[in-house]
Amino acid sequence: MTQYLAAPATGTATATGTPATGDRPGWWRDAVIYQVYPRSFADGNGDGMGDLAGIRSRLPYLAGLGVDAVWLSPFYASPQADAGYDVADYRAIDPMFGDLHDADALIRDAHDLGLRIIVDLVPNHSSDQHEWFQRALREGPGSPLRDRYHFRPGKGEHGEEPPNDWESIFGGPAWTRTKNPDGSHGEWYLHLFAPEQPDFNWNNQAVRDEFRSVLRFWLDMGVDGFRIDVAHGLVKADGLPDMGHGEQLKLLGNQVLPFFDQDGVHEIYRSWRKILEEYGGDRIGVAEAWTPSAERTALYLRPDELHQAFNFHYLNAEWDAAGLRQVIDESLDSMRPVGAATTWVLSNHDVVRHLTRLGGSADRARAATLLMLALPGSAYVYQGEELGLPEVLDLPDEVRQDPSFFKNNGQDGMRDGCRVPIPWTAEGPSYGFGTGGSWLPQPEQWAGLSIESQTGDPGSTLELYRRTLAVRRDHPDLGAGDAVEWLDAPEGVLAFRRGAFTCTVNTNAEPVELATVPGQALLSSGDYDGSGALPADTTVWWTA
Ligand code: NOJ
């Protein structure tokens, strides 16, 4: 069995003697933020679906893991056409997740444990069941209420063609035709995602006012920040011009598009920053912004805009030393001019879990994590990665719920496989996720990957995360700063200094002999004897 070099942590953050972030100014700059996907974290009422009561009951686990903050994916009232990213009421909790009392209790308990709470805000689109959209439909063409969304007449002799050539991210045209109140064919409306997710028109003042009010509602509830869904999409190019080609999906993220990353988004974030600062307490905005370059992402993080953005360039990097070094340098270089902290992420609810994405080896996944947690800035951990969960690749079609699966005829529908409820115990219905079943079936092998099975096993992935996060807390110089000092290293190996630490990463499939041993090995992602021979797919942290 793998033995790590340092003794495993006891499992409680306070055991390290370092308090949680508390009121530390700039807490987010080096924070480790844990993403909870509410459907799949813990089920408090036994209906097979995760909920706020379940999350609340497991907060001590998260505090013990040693993370600083929890980001909750949407829990608002929603018909669940896109797992809650289709919001029908931004100020209400969906009954499947609980109610506002549960949210209040969750936020209070988290704060008592020293954990910050970040909620997901979905401002690019609402649900088609949102009262505003329903009223706009009912009132018909010409109603000022239609100006809150993008309604347009169709092209062609009878308006039978969509107003432009944009495609939905989930596949098919980005437009759906409505029926008029009298049953005749009507206007079309824009939806960059599913037809059940109509895009707001951010040129409309009522939309801007509404979201400022929604921000205040949740800030009054005590949340510490917002993860802003599709932050790059709110403003569309004037006149909604055609793309002019049929290759949109391949271009996403590589090029300026008429519906993404328009300069007009920035004044929205400047106005939100003022609200966040009015509330005090270092509350933050985190952009989910897919932009053509790290430099464009940095624009969202100017001192009067948002605080963090997900680093998707890093998430997309392959397991290759030269490529990783390049993306690390580019990420740090691009944030320096705006003074923002860089972020790092390997997994989330939209992508194949990193263990599987990087080739399927638990060793490599752990090595990638130890590299991420040695970098300056803030790191995001997606629920279950601390257990070494792989992507579930064999879900039967009939249990899948991801709208992109259906739109793409199953070709690209990969998102359910990272959303399977996590295992807490080795036995019992749904492996301790709840007392009933689980909305997506869990593989039998997950019994051995449960929190219960791994706790106390010094060779487990969970204990490695606990130990690593404890060391990171005890040594704030690990997450601090905005640069890494690269050291000479053999091919396929990264070596860099971070404060009093050195980190070496062997991305090769074979062991590598280091020319000099950088100090005393403190933590290793895998089986390692402390000599100069670094095993394949292994990261080691050293102290001088
Ligand atoms: C990004 C979210 O992470 C994803 O899950 C969702 O489908 C889209 N935005 C649309 O809201």
Boltz pocket constraint, residues with backbone or C-beta under 6 A from the ligand:
constraints:
  - pocket:
      binder: B
      contacts: [[A, 82], [A, 85], [A, 122], [A, 193], [A, 229], [A, 230], [A, 288], [A, 349], [A, 350]]
      max_distance: 6.0
